[in-house]
Amino acid sequence: MLEKITFLGAGSSVFAKNILGDTMLSPALQDFELALFDIDHERLRDSERMLLNLKQTLNSTCRIKSYTDRKEALRGAKYVVNAINVGGYDPCTITDFEVPKKYGLRQTIGDTVGIGGIFRSLRTIPVLMDIARDMQEVCPDAWFLNYTNPMAVLTNAMITYGGIKTVGLCHSVQTCVSDLFSTLGLDCDPSQVESKIAGINHMAWLLELKKDGRDLYPEVKRIAVEKQKEKHDDMVRIEIMLRFGYYVTESSEHNAEYHPYFIKSRYPELIDKFQIPLDEYPRRCVRQIENWKTMREQLVNNKNLEHTRSHEYASYIFEAMETNRPIKIGGNVINTGLITNLPGNACVEVPCLVDASGIQPTFIGDLPPQLAALNMTNINTQLLTLEAAVTGKKEHIYHAAMLDPHTAAELSIDDIVSLVDDMIEAHGSWLPAFR
């Protein structure tokens, strides 16, 4: 019998192509069924046709099969990839951005913390708990690879309350060093440097940056000071590095809304100064919806579709577990004493070793105190959002929002409570526990 890799949210065709195309390129994974599930059956059929074409092009012996019953898609799975987006662009992403705007609260991406991140968590966690119950019944030993944001909250929920072996995966760790070198125009191959990254998802820190044993940070910071005298698209991250001492993994448009310093109605000039793209995620959604009309023909009906293995971790994890050839990844896991100055119930992003025995996170110790303090500002909101989701207590949504750095910097307590109430009302049936 074929072993099974199940992809939840398979209607995300481009991402499914990357993860499952990578899988089909691995000799060690040719005996697997690639099980596809999505609640959008039209997009599910599109992805199935695309992957069947790719299977022929790549001469893969993987079996491609679509399911309209989630539990059957999961039955007997050894690995489960999660890429769902509960509520989608319309209506939920629109709600996440438009309701806060009425209060003068602006966002860039809205998928991690902030009001957008809080409500994305609240509508997604119940679905993940349903998935966890299905998995406990039909594939209790499977590894759950979570790619859905908000990464830290959802991964924490699956491990702590779902009882499922879970690792959260985000490509910002892989691209961190290359982003920094590209921004600063450094002619240095990222693969030739030694780096160490740890913290929380979207706010993990490049703690070490060395080449041949030499610390590159002094030169990097010298160049960065000059770079900040001109406008560029990574100004927030460079500013954080110069002020707090270390470069952060996730992009400037993300980090602009994780801190209280950059998006401020009292100082509108900061938007231009730091090149902050307000409403960036809705724009991307609209662009992707429009582009799909063209991309669909290029992907779905292309009999000569090709694929080059991507840098996404998933297929390499499958491969390491199947072959017992170890790899190192940046993984999101529960903080079981890994980062000693962050809470034990937080989800942290640390280097992990992967082999046939599973995923083993590595010990970091204390982060520099200023970095731990910045992480805590986001962890506070993450943990209270999770508490709201699992207890159904509305007051914890208020707490999460009141402790969010950007929200608290912009709004009064009364306005935050009113905004939360308006968001619950606008979400309607997407948040039945809080109606």
C-alpha positions in Angstrom: 0.0 0.0 0.0 1.3 3.5 -0.9 2.1 5.8 2.0 0.4 9.1 2.0 1.2 12.8 2.1 -1.9 14.9 2.5 -2.1 18.5 1.4 -4.8 20.6 3.1 -5.6 23.8 1.1 -4.5 22.2 -2.2 -6.5 24.7 -4.2 -3.5 27.0 -3.6 -2.1 25.8 -6.8 1.3 27.6 -6.9 2.2 26.6 -3.4 0.9 23.0 -4.0 3.2 22.9 -7.1 6.2 24.0 -5.0 5.6 21.5 -2.1 4.4 18.5 -4.1 6.5 19.2 -7.1 9.5 19.1 -4.8 8.2 15.9 -3.4 7.9 14.3 -6.9 11.5 15.3 -7.6 12.8 13.2 -4.6 13.7 9.6 -5.4 13.1 8.7 -1.8 9.4 9.8 -2.0 8.2 8.0 -5.2 6.1 5.5 -3.3 3.8 8.1 -1.8 0.2 9.0 -2.6 -0.1 12.8 -2.7 -3.6 13.3 -1.3 -5.2 16.7 -2.2 -8.0 18.3 -0.2 -9.7 21.8 -0.5 -13.2 23.0 0.2 -13.1 24.8 -3.1 -13.7 21.9 -5.5 -13.0 23.9 -8.6 -9.6 24.9 -7.4 -9.0 21.4 -6.2 -9.7 20.0 -9.7 -7.3 22.6 -11.1 -4.5 21.6 -8.8 -5.1 17.9 -9.5 -4.8 18.5 -13.3 -1.7 20.6 -12.8 0.0 17.9 -10.6 -1.0 15.1 -13.0 0.7 17.1 -15.8 3.7 17.7 -13.6 3.9 14.0 -12.7 4.2 13.1 -16.4 6.9 15.7 -17.0 8.9 14.7 -14.0 8.4 10.9 -14.7 7.3 10.6 -11.1 5.6 7.4 -9.7 3.8 9.3 -7.0 0.1 8.8 -7.1 -2.1 12.0 -7.3 -5.5 11.7 -5.8 -8.1 14.4 -4.9 -10.6 14.0 -2.0 -13.8 16.0 -1.2 -14.0 14.3 2.3 -11.3 15.7 4.6 -11.2 12.8 6.9 -10.7 10.4 4.0 -7.9 12.6 2.7 -6.2 12.3 6.1 -6.8 8.6 6.6 -3.5 6.8 6.9 -1.4 9.9 6.2 2.2 9.9 7.3 2.6 13.6 6.7 0.1 16.4 6.5 0.8 19.8 5.0 -1.5 22.7 6.1 -1.9 25.7 3.8 -5.5 26.6 4.5 -6.8 30.2 4.6 -10.1 30.3 6.6 -12.3 33.1 5.3 -10.1 34.0 2.4 -9.8 37.5 0.9 -13.6 38.0 0.7 -15.0 38.5 3.2 -12.5 38.0 6.0 -9.3 39.8 4.8 -11.5 42.7 3.7 -13.0 42.8 7.2 -9.6 42.6 8.9 -8.5 45.8 7.1 -11.6 47.8 6.5 -13.1 47.8 10.0 -9.9 48.9 11.8 -9.6 51.7 9.2 -12.7 53.3 10.6 -10.8 53.8 13.8 -7.7 55.2 12.0 -5.8 51.9 12.6 -3.8 51.0 9.4 -2.0 47.7 8.7 0.3 46.3 6.0 -0.2 42.5 6.1 -2.4 41.8 9.1 -1.6 38.0 9.2 0.5 37.6 12.4 -0.3 39.9 15.3 -2.3 43.2 15.3 -6.0 43.2 14.9 -5.8 41.3 11.6 -3.6 38.6 13.1 -5.8 38.2 16.2 -8.9 37.6 14.1 -7.2 35.4 11.6 -6.2 33.2 14.5 -9.7 33.2 16.1 -11.4 32.0 12.9 -8.7 29.5 12.0 -8.1 27.7 15.4 -11.5 26.0 15.5 -10.9 24.6 12.0 -7.5 23.3 13.1 -9.0 21.7 16.2 -11.5 19.9 13.9 -8.5 18.7 11.8 -6.7 17.6 14.9 -9.7 15.5 15.9 -9.8 13.9 12.5 -6.1 13.2 12.7 -6.4 11.6 16.1 -8.9 9.2 14.6 -7.4 8.4 11.3 -3.7 9.3 11.3 -2.6 9.9 15.0 1.1 9.4 14.3 1.3 11.8 11.4 3.5 14.9 11.3 1.6 18.1 10.7 3.6 20.7 8.8 1.9 24.0 9.3 2.5 26.8 6.7 -0.6 28.8 7.6 -0.3 32.1 9.4 -0.5 33.3 12.2 2.3 30.7 12.5 3.1 30.9 16.2 -0.5 30.8 17.4 -1.7 28.1 15.1 1.3 25.9 15.6 1.0 26.3 19.4 -2.7 25.4 19.2 -2.0 22.2 17.3 0.7 21.0 19.7 -0.8 22.1 23.0 -4.5 21.5 22.4 -4.6 19.4 19.3 -2.2 16.8 20.6 -0.6 16.5 17.1 3.1 16.3 16.3 3.5 19.7 14.6 6.2 21.9 13.3 5.6 25.4 11.8 7.5 26.3 8.7 8.2 29.7 7.3 10.6 30.6 4.5 11.8 33.8 6.1 14.6 31.9 7.9 16.0 30.6 4.6 16.0 34.0 2.9 17.1 36.2 5.9 20.9 36.4 5.1 20.3 36.7 1.4 17.8 39.6 2.0 20.4 41.4 4.1 23.2 41.0 1.6 20.9 42.0 -1.3 19.7 45.2 0.5 23.2 46.3 1.4 24.7 45.3 -2.0 27.2 42.9 -0.4 28.9 40.6 -2.9 29.0 37.6 -0.6 27.5 34.2 -1.2 25.0 33.5 1.7 25.9 29.8 1.5 29.4 30.6 2.4 28.6 32.3 5.7 27.8 30.9 9.2 24.6 32.1 10.7 22.5 31.4 13.7 18.8 32.4 13.9 16.4 32.2 16.8 13.4 34.0 18.3 9.7 33.8 17.3 8.2 33.5 13.8 8.5 36.7 11.8 10.6 38.1 14.6 13.5 35.7 14.8 17.0 37.2 15.0 20.2 36.8 13.0 22.2 36.2 16.2 25.5 35.3 14.5 26.8 36.2 11.0 30.4 35.0 10.3 32.6 34.1 7.4 35.8 32.1 8.1 35.3 32.8 11.8 35.2 36.6 11.3 32.2 38.5 12.6 30.5 40.3 9.6 28.2 42.4 11.7 30.5 45.4 12.2 30.9 45.8 8.4 27.2 45.2 7.8 26.2 47.9 10.3 28.7 50.4 8.8 27.2 49.9 5.4 23.7 49.9 6.8 24.2 53.4 8.3 25.0 54.8 4.9 22.2 52.8 3.2 19.6 54.3 5.5 20.4 57.8 4.0 18.6 56.7 0.9 15.1 55.2 0.4 14.9 51.4 -0.2 12.4 48.6 0.5 13.9 47.2 3.6 14.2 50.3 5.7 12.3 49.0 8.8 14.4 46.0 9.2 17.6 47.9 8.8 16.4 50.5 11.3 15.6 47.8 13.8 19.1 46.3 13.4 20.8 49.7 13.9 18.6 50.4 17.0 18.5 47.0 18.6 21.7 45.4 17.3 20.4 42.5 15.2 18.7 41.9 11.8 15.3 40.3 11.9 14.0 37.5 9.7 10.8 38.8 8.3 10.3 41.6 5.8 10.0 45.3 6.5 6.3 45.4 5.5 5.6 42.8 8.1 7.8 44.2 10.9 6.4 47.7 10.4 3.2 46.5 12.1 4.8 44.4 14.9 6.2 47.4 16.7 4.8 50.7 17.9 7.3 52.9 16.1 6.5 53.0 12.4 2.8 53.3 11.6 1.6 56.3 13.6 -1.3 58.6 12.6 0.4 61.3 14.6 3.5 61.1 12.5 2.3 60.4 8.9 5.7 61.3 7.5 7.0 58.0 8.9 5.1 56.1 6.2 7.2 57.8 3.5 10.4 57.9 5.5 10.4 54.1 6.0 8.7 53.2 2.7 5.8 51.4 4.5 3.2 49.8 2.1 -0.1 50.3 3.9 -2.8 47.8 2.8 -0.2 45.7 1.1 -1.8 42.3 1.7 -5.2 43.3 0.3 -3.4 44.6 -2.8 -1.6 41.3 -3.2 -4.8 39.4 -2.8 -6.5 41.4 -5.6 -3.4 41.0 -7.8 -3.3 37.3 -7.2 -7.0 36.9 -8.1 -6.5 38.8 -11.3 -3.2 37.0 -12.2 -4.8 33.6 -11.7 -6.9 34.1 -14.8 -3.6 34.0 -16.8 -1.7 31.7 -14.5 -4.4 29.1 -14.6 -3.8 28.4 -18.3 0.0 28.3 -17.8 -0.3 25.9 -14.8 -3.4 23.8 -15.1 -3.6 23.0 -18.7 0.2 23.0 -19.5 1.1 19.4 -20.6 4.8 20.4 -20.6 4.8 21.9 -17.1 8.2 21.8 -15.5 9.4 22.3 -11.9 12.7 23.0 -10.2 13.0 22.0 -6.6 12.3 25.0 -4.4 13.8 26.0 -1.0 10.6 25.1 0.9 11.4 22.8 3.8 8.6 20.3 3.4 10.1 17.8 0.9 13.4 17.9 2.6 11.8 17.0 5.9 9.9 14.1 4.3 13.2 13.0 2.8 15.2 13.2 6.0 12.6 11.2 7.9 12.4 8.6 5.2 16.1 8.2 4.6 17.5 9.1 8.0 19.9 11.5 6.3 19.8 14.5 8.8 19.1 18.1 7.7 18.9 21.4 9.7 15.8 23.6 9.4 14.4 26.6 11.1 11.3 25.3 12.8 8.5 26.6 15.0 8.0 24.5 18.1 7.0 24.9 21.8 9.7 26.5 23.9 10.7 23.5 26.0 13.6 25.4 27.6 15.1 26.2 24.2 15.2 30.0 24.6 15.6 30.5 28.3 14.4 34.1 28.6 11.1 33.5 26.8 8.1 31.7 28.3 7.8 27.9 28.2 4.3 28.0 26.8 5.3 30.2 23.8 6.0 29.0 20.3 9.6 29.8 19.3 11.5 29.5 16.0 14.8 27.8 16.4 17.3 25.6 14.4 16.0 22.0 14.4 17.6 18.7 13.3 15.4 16.3 11.3 16.0 12.6 10.8 14.1 9.3 11.0 13.4 10.0 14.7 11.6 13.2 14.0 12.3 16.8 14.7 14.7 17.8 17.5 14.9 21.5 18.3 18.3 22.8 19.5 19.1 24.7 22.7 19.7 28.5 22.3 19.9 29.8 25.9 19.2 33.5 26.6 18.5 35.9 23.7 20.1 39.3 24.1 17.7 41.0 26.6 16.4 43.7 24.2 15.5 41.0 21.6 13.7 38.9 24.2 11.8 42.0 25.2 10.7 42.7 21.7 9.6 39.1 21.2 7.6 39.3 24.4 5.5 42.2 23.1 4.3 39.9 20.4 4.2 36.7 22.5 1.8 38.5 24.9 -0.7 39.0 22.2 -0.2 35.5 20.7 -0.8 33.7 24.1 -3.9 35.8 24.9 -5.3 35.2 21.5 -4.8 31.4 22.0 -6.4 31.7 25.4 -9.4 33.4 23.9 -9.8 30.8 21.2 -9.7 27.8 23.6 -11.8 29.3 26.4 -14.3 31.2 24.3 -13.9 34.2 26.7 -14.3 37.4 24.8 -12.3 39.4 27.5 -9.1 37.7 26.3 -9.6 39.1 22.8 -9.7 42.5 24.4 -6.6 41.7 26.4 -4.8 40.5 23.2 -5.7 43.6 21.4 -4.9 46.0 24.2 -1.4 44.4 24.5 -0.7 44.5 20.8 2.1 47.0 20.3 0.8 48.8 17.2 -2.8 48.8 18.2 -2.0 50.1 21.7 0.2 52.8 20.3 -2.7 54.1 18.1 -5.9 53.6 20.0 -7.4 54.3 23.5 -8.6 51.4 25.6 -12.2 52.3 24.9 -11.6 52.4 21.1 -9.8 49.0 21.2 -12.7 47.4 23.0 -15.2 49.0 20.5 -13.0 47.9 17.6 -12.9 44.3 18.9 -16.7 44.3 19.3 -17.1 45.6 15.7 -14.7 43.0 14.4 -16.7 40.2 16.1 -19.9 41.6 14.7 -18.5 42.0 11.2 -17.1 38.4 11.2 -20.5 37.0 12.0 -20.8 33.3 11.4 -17.0 33.0 11.0 -16.7 33.4 14.8 -19.7 31.5 16.3 -18.0 31.1 19.7 -18.1 34.8 20.3 -21.5 35.8 18.9 
